[in-house]
Amino acid sequence: MTVTVFTKPHCPQCEATKRQFTKLGVPFETVDLTENPSTLEQLQAAGFRQAPVVITPDNSWTGYRPDLIREVAKQVAAVAPVAA
């Protein structure tokens, strides 16, 4: 499962989102929107108005959403291979 967190510098909600994903063992990619202005424009055109923007295969949202982060963690745990 690919999880992407679109962030910006000095963003407490972005940092909280990344911390929570890390704490729950969810791998994610980070994209700094200040270094990717065309991506920022695309996200704004899609209606996203605040950071972070989180995109998963099944969902997308803005802001710090611990409830949705937990749901993603459950999905990741359900598809993770069982260690032998």
C-alpha positions in Angstrom: 0.0 0.0 0.0 1.4 3.4 -1.0 0.7 6.3 1.4 1.8 9.7 0.4 1.9 12.7 2.8 2.2 16.1 1.1 3.7 18.5 3.5 5.1 22.0 4.0 7.7 23.3 6.3 6.8 24.5 9.8 3.5 22.6 9.8 2.5 21.1 13.1 -0.3 19.0 11.6 2.1 17.6 9.0 4.6 16.6 11.7 1.9 15.0 13.8 0.6 13.0 10.9 4.1 11.7 10.0 4.8 10.9 13.7 1.6 8.9 14.0 2.2 7.0 10.8 5.7 6.2 12.0 4.5 5.2 15.5 1.9 2.8 13.9 4.4 1.3 11.6 2.9 2.6 8.4 5.4 3.2 5.6 4.8 6.5 3.8 6.4 8.8 1.2 6.7 12.5 1.9 6.5 15.2 -0.7 7.4 18.8 0.3 4.9 21.0 -1.6 7.3 24.0 -1.4 9.7 22.0 -3.6 6.9 20.8 -6.0 4.7 23.8 -7.0 3.0 22.0 -9.8 1.9 19.3 -7.4 0.6 22.0 -5.0 -1.4 23.5 -7.9 -2.9 20.1 -8.8 -3.9 19.4 -5.1 -5.5 22.9 -4.9 -7.3 22.3 -8.1 -8.6 19.0 -6.7 -10.1 21.0 -3.7 -7.4 20.4 -1.0 -6.9 23.6 0.9 -4.6 22.7 3.9 -1.6 20.6 4.7 -0.9 17.9 5.1 -2.7 16.2 2.3 -2.7 12.4 2.7 -3.4 10.1 -0.2 -3.8 6.4 0.1 -5.2 3.9 -2.4 -8.6 4.1 -0.9 -8.9 7.5 0.7 -7.6 11.1 0.8 -7.9 13.8 3.4 -6.3 17.0 4.7 -5.1 17.9 8.2 -4.2 15.7 11.1 -6.7 12.9 11.2 -5.7 10.3 13.8 -8.9 8.3 13.2 -8.1 7.9 9.5 -4.5 7.2 10.2 -5.5 4.3 12.5 -7.8 3.0 9.7 -4.8 3.0 7.3 -2.7 1.2 10.0 -5.3 -1.5 10.3 -5.4 -2.0 6.5 -1.6 -2.2 6.4 -1.6 -4.7 9.3 -4.2 -6.8 7.5 -2.1 -7.2 4.4 1.3 -7.5 6.1 2.9 -10.9 5.6 3.0 -13.0 8.8 6.5 -13.8 10.0 7.4 -17.5 10.0 
